Amino acid sequence: MKFITTTLAFFFFIISGNTPLIGQVNVPAKEFQQAAVITAHPLASNIGVNILQKGGNAVDAAIAVQFALAVVYPNAGNIGGGGFMIYRSKKGDIAALDFRETAPSLASRDMYLDTEGNPIVDKSLYGQLAAGIPGTVAGMEEAHKKYGSLSWKELLAPAIELAKNGFQITAMQANEFNEYKEKFVKHNPNWAAIIREEKWIPGATFVQKELAATLALIAKKGRDGFYKGKTADHIVSEMNRGNGIISYKDLRNYKAIWRQPIVGMYKDYKVISMPPPSSGGIAVLALLQSVEKYPLAQWGFQADSTVRAMVEAERRIYADRATYLGDPDFYKVPTSYLIDKQLNQERMSTIDLRQATPSAEVKATKFPGYESEQTTHFCIVDKEGNAVSLTTTINGSYGSCVWVDGAGFLLNNEMDDFSVKPGAPNMYGLLGGKANAIEGGKRMLSAMSPTIIEREGQLKMVVGTPGGSTIITSVFQAILNVLEFGMDAQASVSAPRFHHQWQPDRIDVEQGAISEQVRTSLEKDGYRIHKRGNIGRMENIIRLPNGKLQTGADHRGDDYATGY
């Protein structure tokens, strides 16, 4: 298959009649001989590579990167949130780690509704009541117990140093810090390190002494340095300062869980991704299955028929997501039906590529016995061939905007990822039902889709992205960009993206996505086009036939690929 280079990928931006996304022109794919790390921040990427060069493995590097991102990327890197990790060993053994946040024990189905039963939108988005019980620290300790080779203290040391002595913020971070100042001040009357009187400027040093002390406790005591003792005191005090309900018992009882990955085939590629409570693995695999029989490579990248087939698949898979997906410990998810290739392809056989199917006419598939965006991702491959794809989040950018006073970290606003009320959209416009209703101790549904792909028993690709409801469709597109359209790793993440999620019934397109000619054709046949800003921040590592690792770091942000 002929490879489309990043320069040629730029051609697609030009023919669309739009200016390409900033920073994505003529960016070459990097290649590394032995190991590679891609994260949302250059400092975190460098820390990951340093760990690998010291003899650490991919999981060691992932732990160090996770804690470093908690310092240098506070809008999504975290110890106050949670996430999912897909791991593949050099021998092909696979594992899925769920360190998703859980609802506090006092959480209840109607906790975000007014007296008339209507959602109080900001109540699940901002303030202490929006926070679920953080899972990151427990998750990283669990990963270290099973796969770590370097000492726990050694892996946290770089993050502690960065928090204690500070680092220079990027231009993008300066803009974000200033943009969110009003919310930070509103929700942190006792102040926080990120708040200052004067405006932040690029290159300013951001020091986080309280966070350094918290990380030092975690380095010394492991999870007990977070879920018990001084840090737990700070968290519960923060709950008492607002209207939060996380208790000491909730913190003590939190557990990260090892789960069986979602595994299936797309042509001769094995897809390995995250199971529920992430909807990502099921949805990505179902999307790939749905379009497998279409001649996408022949039609071409974002050609008229290609877009129609992908959108109609997305419309149907997101309808199923809203109905059937939730925490499998609370709800029986019909996984085998949802990733049944024959069922997904039969469903697509009823569509008409000459006319849009109104989403109002698309219902979730009926199965026997069943009733009817800030995140960050990183990819790591070590010199042995062990691979980690990890997505972590505090939900909205800067989460609940509450910094735990005395502990120096942001709390998530993951409670908004539950179905606050059946049929009521969350902050990403996603709908849900009883499968994702609020219950104490339950994990909220997620779209995070850390994914690893094999071919003939060999590592092929490590991919993932942030982006809320757009995560699934972005990973779907990045995979097709490589496997069907022959793009290299960088082109696959730089290419413009589009998104459909069943409801609202529209195709969201970022600048440069889908040519004007194709847009006109789609609109004529009933598709609604909605222009929006950047979609996601994709990371991709491809193992080439010669064994080298080719990387793609999304230039929609400060993302950075490095290795050796």
Buried (B, 14 or more C-beta within 10 A) or exposed (E): EEEBBBEBBBEBBEEBEBEBBEEBBEBEBBBBEBBBBBBBBBBBBBBBBBBBBEEBBBBBBBBBBBBBBBBBBBBBBBBBBBBBBBBBBBEEEBBBBBBBBBBBBEBBBEBBBEEEEEBEBEBBBBBBBBBBBBBBBBBBBBBBEEBBEBEBEBBBBBBBBBBBEBBEBBEEBBBBBBEBBEBBEEBBEEEBBBBBEEEBEEEBEBEBEBBBBBBBBBBEBBBBBBBBEBBBEBBBBBBEBBEBBBBBEBBEEBEBBEBEBBBBBBEEBBBBBBBBBBBBBBBBBBBBBBBBEBEBBEBBBBBBBBBBBBBBBBBBBBBBBBBBBBBBBBBEBBBEBBBBBEBBBEBBEEBEBEEBBEBEEBEBBEBEEBEEBBBBBBBBBBBBBBBBBBBBBBBBBBBBBBBBBBBBBBBBBBBBBBBBBBEBBBBBBBBBBEBBBBBEBBBBBBBBBBBBBBBEEEBBBBBBBBBBBBBBBBBBBBBBBBBBBBBBBBBBBBBBBBBBBBBEBBBBBBBBBBBEEBBEBBEEEEBBBEEBEBBBBBBBBBBEEEEBBBBBBBBBBBBBBBBE
